[in-house]
Amino acid sequence: KEKPAADAYLVVLRKAFEIIRSVAPDAKVVIGGFAGVPYGYIEGLYRAGGGRYFDVMNVHPYSIPLCPEGRLDVQLDKLRALMAKYGDAEKPIWLSEIGWPTCERKPADNPKTLAWDEQGGVDERVQAEFTVRAVAISLAKGVRRVFPYQFRSAEDNRYSRNSGFGLVH
């Protein structure tokens, strides 16, 4: 599935910003949560003039199945540097999706799951540790809000990552 070019997204972002501010001048406009931290895409948006049309940067920095150390901290530093390059160093960053699934590894003979589910997830102890450490890293890097992808797991498919992100059953 192709994502829209940054300048095409800017058309939507600008219009949303203008409508929101016309109705609620003090409202904070949060940029649509980007899957991962797509630096090139974000820079394209800035180059097109998008920095003036949002108040909060919002990303989903997954690192499944890797631990957050050495990845999340690097991503946040690089993102903050990119924002600073365009005069947005002081804008808040939110992580509106982050987490590690606890799904089982997909059996080779099960065609009912998605290819990205083949790796499986982590166990619940690791999920808990990674989540706490990710929140600590995020707060230390100045992130203002951190939202787990799911509070409660859907658990409708034990092989699907989307079914196992919840922090509780």
Residue frames as qw, qx, qy, qz and C-alpha x, y, z in Angstrom:
[[0.000, 0.891, 0.454, 0.000, 0.00, 0.00, 0.00],
 [0.448, 0.354, -0.011, 0.821, 1.58, 3.29, -1.05],
 [0.227, -0.665, -0.417, 0.576, 1.55, 6.20, 1.33],
 [0.308, 0.914, 0.228, 0.137, 0.73, 9.65, 0.01],
 [0.534, 0.377, -0.150, 0.742, 3.59, 12.01, -0.75],
 [0.319, -0.375, -0.451, 0.745, 4.37, 14.51, 2.00],
 [0.082, 0.054, -0.130, -0.987, 3.03, 17.41, -0.05],
 [0.448, -0.332, -0.649, -0.518, -0.27, 15.55, -0.55],
 [0.492, -0.469, -0.660, 0.320, -0.54, 14.93, 3.19],
 [0.202, -0.156, -0.192, 0.948, 0.21, 18.61, 3.76],
 [0.277, -0.283, -0.416, -0.818, -3.01, 19.54, 1.92],
 [0.610, -0.489, -0.606, -0.150, -5.03, 17.50, 4.43],
 [0.535, -0.315, -0.444, 0.645, -2.99, 18.66, 7.42],
 [0.086, 0.055, 0.013, 0.995, -3.31, 22.34, 6.50],
 [0.425, -0.386, -0.445, -0.688, -7.08, 22.11, 5.98],
 [0.651, -0.460, -0.594, 0.104, -7.56, 20.21, 9.25],
 [0.426, -0.184, -0.318, 0.827, -5.42, 22.75, 11.09],
 [0.086, -0.182, -0.157, -0.967, -7.39, 25.67, 9.66],
 [0.557, -0.448, -0.516, -0.472, -10.76, 24.12, 10.53],
 [0.643, -0.393, -0.553, 0.356, -9.68, 23.12, 14.04],
 [0.321, -0.135, -0.220, 0.911, -8.26, 26.56, 14.79],
 [0.213, -0.313, -0.294, -0.878, -11.35, 28.30, 13.40],
 [0.656, -0.491, -0.484, -0.307, -13.55, 26.37, 15.84],
 [0.745, -0.639, -0.095, 0.166, -11.15, 26.11, 18.79],
 [0.330, 0.871, -0.273, 0.240, -8.28, 28.63, 18.52],
 [0.315, -0.700, 0.597, -0.234, -6.46, 27.20, 21.55],
 [0.980, -0.001, 0.168, -0.108, -6.72, 23.55, 20.49],
 [0.286, -0.580, 0.699, 0.304, -3.50, 21.62, 19.98],
 [0.826, 0.445, -0.178, -0.298, -3.20, 19.98, 16.57],
 [0.614, -0.403, 0.668, 0.118, -1.43, 16.64, 16.75],
 [0.375, 0.476, -0.630, -0.486, 0.09, 15.46, 13.49],
 [0.938, 0.032, -0.153, -0.311, -1.22, 12.07, 12.31],
 [0.670, -0.522, 0.525, 0.042, 0.75, 9.30, 14.04],
 [0.514, 0.611, -0.557, -0.230, 3.46, 8.13, 11.67],
 [0.995, -0.095, -0.008, 0.011, 4.20, 4.40, 11.50],
 [0.790, 0.010, -0.071, 0.609, 7.73, 4.14, 12.79],
 [0.178, -0.812, 0.014, 0.556, 9.77, 7.31, 12.60],
 [0.691, 0.485, 0.377, 0.381, 9.96, 8.06, 8.86],
 [0.341, -0.592, 0.043, 0.729, 12.61, 10.80, 8.91],
 [0.222, 0.035, 0.558, 0.799, 12.63, 11.33, 5.13],
 [0.082, -0.639, -0.686, -0.338, 8.86, 11.70, 5.04],
 [0.328, -0.806, -0.345, 0.353, 8.82, 14.05, 8.01],
 [0.336, -0.411, 0.224, 0.817, 11.60, 16.13, 6.47],
 [0.131, 0.310, 0.652, 0.680, 9.65, 16.28, 3.20],
 [0.195, -0.789, -0.580, -0.056, 6.68, 17.60, 5.14],
 [0.368, -0.711, -0.086, 0.593, 8.86, 20.24, 6.78],
 [0.315, -0.127, 0.451, 0.826, 10.42, 21.24, 3.44],
 [0.003, 0.514, 0.673, 0.531, 6.91, 21.71, 2.05],
 [0.141, -0.403, 0.112, -0.897, 6.08, 24.11, 4.91],
 [0.632, -0.407, -0.614, -0.241, 4.16, 21.68, 7.12],
 [0.427, -0.061, -0.614, 0.661, 5.80, 22.67, 10.39],
 [0.159, -0.100, 0.186, -0.964, 3.39, 25.55, 10.92],
 [0.633, -0.168, -0.356, -0.666, 0.30, 23.30, 10.70],
 [0.797, -0.328, -0.507, -0.001, 0.75, 21.13, 13.79],
 [0.314, -0.804, 0.298, -0.407, 1.56, 21.64, 17.45],
 [0.683, -0.424, 0.583, -0.120, 2.61, 18.13, 18.46],
 [0.402, 0.430, -0.768, -0.253, 4.83, 15.62, 16.63],
 [0.809, -0.126, 0.403, -0.409, 3.38, 12.11, 16.87],
 [0.442, 0.448, -0.750, -0.204, 5.14, 8.85, 15.97],
 [0.942, -0.196, 0.104, -0.254, 4.80, 5.09, 16.54],
 [0.204, 0.709, -0.675, 0.018, 8.39, 3.87, 17.14],
 [0.969, -0.148, 0.108, -0.165, 7.96, 0.10, 17.27],
 [0.114, 0.669, -0.734, -0.030, 11.05, -2.09, 17.64],
 [0.910, -0.089, 0.288, -0.284, 9.49, -5.57, 17.70],
 [0.784, -0.513, -0.351, -0.001, 11.03, -7.85, 18.98],
 [0.547, 0.301, -0.346, 0.700, 14.05, -5.76, 19.98],
 [0.396, -0.601, -0.462, 0.518, 14.50, -3.98, 23.30],
 [0.135, 0.964, 0.224, 0.056, 14.01, -0.20, 23.41],
 [0.425, -0.763, 0.274, 0.404, 17.59, 0.62, 24.48],
 [0.385, -0.299, 0.612, 0.623, 19.85, 1.62, 21.63],
 [0.181, 0.406, 0.726, 0.524, 16.90, 2.06, 19.30],
 [0.108, -0.851, -0.510, -0.059, 14.17, 4.21, 20.84],
 [0.370, -0.759, -0.012, 0.536, 16.67, 6.66, 22.36],
 [0.362, -0.151, 0.509, 0.766, 18.47, 6.98, 19.01],
 [0.125, 0.576, 0.681, 0.436, 15.18, 7.46, 17.13],
 [0.199, -0.892, -0.381, 0.141, 14.05, 10.19, 19.52],
 [0.395, -0.593, 0.186, 0.676, 17.39, 12.01, 19.36],
 [0.297, 0.081, 0.620, 0.721, 17.35, 11.90, 15.55],
 [0.008, 0.728, 0.636, 0.255, 13.72, 13.06, 15.44],
 [0.281, -0.860, -0.207, 0.372, 14.41, 15.94, 17.83],
 [0.381, -0.379, 0.369, 0.758, 17.44, 16.97, 15.73],
 [0.198, 0.373, 0.683, 0.596, 15.29, 16.95, 12.57],
 [0.131, -0.852, -0.506, -0.019, 12.63, 19.04, 14.29],
 [0.380, -0.720, 0.011, 0.580, 15.32, 21.48, 15.52],
 [0.403, -0.002, 0.519, 0.754, 16.66, 21.82, 11.97],
 [0.005, -0.534, -0.573, -0.622, 13.28, 23.28, 11.03],
 [0.107, -0.373, 0.206, -0.899, 12.83, 25.43, 14.14],
 [0.730, -0.384, -0.278, -0.492, 10.57, 23.00, 16.00],
 [0.410, 0.231, -0.777, 0.418, 12.92, 21.83, 18.76],
 [0.194, -0.102, 0.576, -0.787, 10.48, 22.92, 21.45],
 [0.706, -0.073, -0.280, -0.646, 7.39, 21.20, 20.03],
 [0.652, -0.277, 0.631, -0.318, 6.20, 18.25, 22.12],
 [0.398, 0.224, -0.836, -0.305, 6.64, 14.71, 20.90],
 [0.760, -0.130, 0.393, -0.502, 4.02, 12.08, 21.61],
 [0.103, 0.164, -0.958, -0.210, 4.27, 8.34, 21.09],
 [0.655, 0.004, 0.135, -0.744, 0.65, 7.45, 20.40],
 [0.981, 0.037, -0.103, -0.159, 1.47, 3.80, 19.73],
 [0.184, 0.589, -0.769, 0.167, 4.22, 1.69, 21.21],
 [0.812, -0.264, 0.370, -0.366, 4.37, -1.85, 22.44],
 [0.113, 0.358, -0.916, -0.140, 5.45, -5.45, 22.07],
 [0.805, -0.080, -0.227, -0.542, 2.97, -8.24, 21.27],
 [0.429, -0.361, 0.793, -0.238, 2.80, -11.51, 23.17],
 [0.863, 0.286, -0.070, -0.410, 1.49, -13.60, 20.28],
 [0.812, -0.195, 0.525, 0.167, 2.80, -17.03, 19.44],
 [0.079, -0.430, 0.658, 0.612, 5.10, -17.71, 16.53],
 [0.738, 0.371, -0.061, -0.561, 3.12, -18.47, 13.37],
 [0.737, -0.078, 0.658, 0.131, 3.31, -22.14, 12.35],
 [0.084, -0.317, 0.633, 0.701, 4.68, -22.58, 8.85],
 [0.012, 0.265, 0.891, 0.368, 1.52, -24.39, 7.76],
 [0.045, 0.677, 0.608, -0.413, -0.97, -21.75, 8.97],
 [0.285, 0.329, 0.411, 0.801, -2.00, -19.57, 6.01],
 [0.183, -0.809, -0.531, -0.173, -4.57, -17.63, 8.05],
 [0.404, -0.779, -0.091, 0.471, -2.10, -15.14, 9.51],
 [0.351, 0.930, -0.105, -0.016, -0.24, -12.23, 7.98],
 [0.779, 0.372, -0.288, 0.413, 3.41, -12.52, 6.94],
 [0.062, 0.654, -0.396, 0.642, 4.48, -9.97, 9.57],
 [0.760, -0.480, 0.179, -0.399, 3.07, -12.29, 12.25],
 [0.891, 0.204, -0.397, 0.087, 5.57, -15.06, 11.42],
 [0.314, 0.480, -0.577, 0.582, 8.13, -13.84, 13.96],
 [0.571, -0.524, -0.615, 0.150, 5.79, -14.06, 16.92],
 [0.196, -0.893, 0.026, -0.405, 6.06, -11.81, 19.91],
 [0.190, 0.427, -0.689, 0.554, 7.75, -11.69, 23.28],
 [0.435, -0.403, -0.790, 0.156, 6.68, -13.27, 26.55],
 [0.279, -0.866, -0.345, -0.232, 4.65, -11.24, 29.06],
 [0.625, -0.617, -0.047, 0.476, 7.62, -10.63, 31.38],
 [0.474, 0.002, 0.315, 0.822, 9.65, -9.16, 28.52],
 [0.025, 0.689, 0.476, 0.547, 6.66, -7.13, 27.32],
 [0.436, -0.858, -0.263, 0.066, 6.31, -5.61, 30.81],
 [0.609, -0.465, 0.118, 0.632, 10.03, -4.86, 31.11],
 [0.383, 0.239, 0.424, 0.785, 10.29, -3.35, 27.61],
 [0.089, -0.801, -0.458, -0.375, 7.21, -1.20, 28.17],
 [0.492, -0.820, -0.132, 0.260, 8.51, 0.25, 31.45],
 [0.572, -0.301, 0.272, 0.713, 11.95, 0.85, 29.95],
 [0.282, 0.474, 0.493, 0.673, 10.45, 2.47, 26.81],
 [0.218, -0.902, -0.335, -0.165, 8.40, 4.86, 28.96],
 [0.574, -0.684, 0.037, 0.450, 11.49, 5.72, 31.04],
 [0.512, 0.003, 0.396, 0.763, 13.60, 6.38, 27.92],
 [0.122, 0.680, 0.505, 0.518, 10.82, 8.45, 26.38],
 [0.341, -0.910, -0.232, 0.032, 10.37, 10.62, 29.45],
 [0.605, -0.503, 0.178, 0.591, 14.14, 11.07, 29.76],
 [0.390, 0.148, 0.484, 0.769, 14.17, 12.28, 26.14],
 [0.120, 0.220, 0.102, -0.963, 11.43, 14.82, 26.80],
 [0.241, -0.296, -0.772, -0.509, 8.50, 12.94, 25.26],
 [0.318, -0.199, 0.275, -0.885, 5.30, 14.36, 26.77],
 [0.804, 0.010, 0.253, -0.538, 2.86, 11.48, 26.21],
 [0.118, 0.275, -0.936, -0.184, 3.33, 7.73, 25.75],
 [0.775, 0.047, 0.174, -0.605, 0.39, 5.52, 24.86],
 [0.399, -0.129, 0.900, 0.120, 0.60, 1.73, 24.66],
 [0.233, 0.014, -0.688, -0.688, -0.89, 0.42, 21.42],
 [0.621, -0.389, -0.532, -0.424, -3.52, -1.56, 23.33],
 [0.386, -0.475, 0.538, -0.580, -4.51, -1.69, 26.97],
 [0.751, -0.039, 0.596, -0.282, -6.42, -4.97, 26.63],
 [0.088, -0.240, 0.850, 0.462, -5.41, -7.67, 24.16],
 [0.681, 0.155, -0.222, -0.681, -8.02, -8.69, 21.63],
 [0.335, -0.263, 0.899, -0.104, -6.74, -12.26, 21.80],
 [0.793, 0.355, 0.198, -0.453, -8.91, -13.37, 18.90],
 [0.866, 0.444, -0.216, 0.080, -5.97, -14.97, 17.07],
 [0.735, -0.618, 0.166, 0.226, -3.06, -16.29, 19.10],
 [0.727, 0.077, 0.304, 0.611, -0.71, -15.90, 16.12],
 [0.258, 0.794, 0.260, 0.486, -1.61, -12.31, 15.25],
 [0.385, 0.035, -0.302, 0.871, 0.53, -9.50, 16.58],
 [0.244, -0.387, -0.129, -0.880, -2.51, -7.22, 16.53],
 [0.724, -0.459, -0.422, -0.294, -4.28, -9.58, 18.91],
 [0.810, -0.318, -0.360, 0.337, -1.51, -9.63, 21.52],
 [0.316, 0.501, -0.188, 0.783, -0.32, -6.08, 22.18],
 [0.485, -0.741, -0.170, -0.433, -2.51, -5.49, 25.23],
 [0.061, 0.510, -0.653, 0.556, -1.02, -4.96, 28.64],
 [0.469, -0.077, 0.711, -0.519, -3.81, -6.97, 30.25],
 [0.014, -0.150, -0.941, -0.303, -6.01, -9.91, 29.23]]
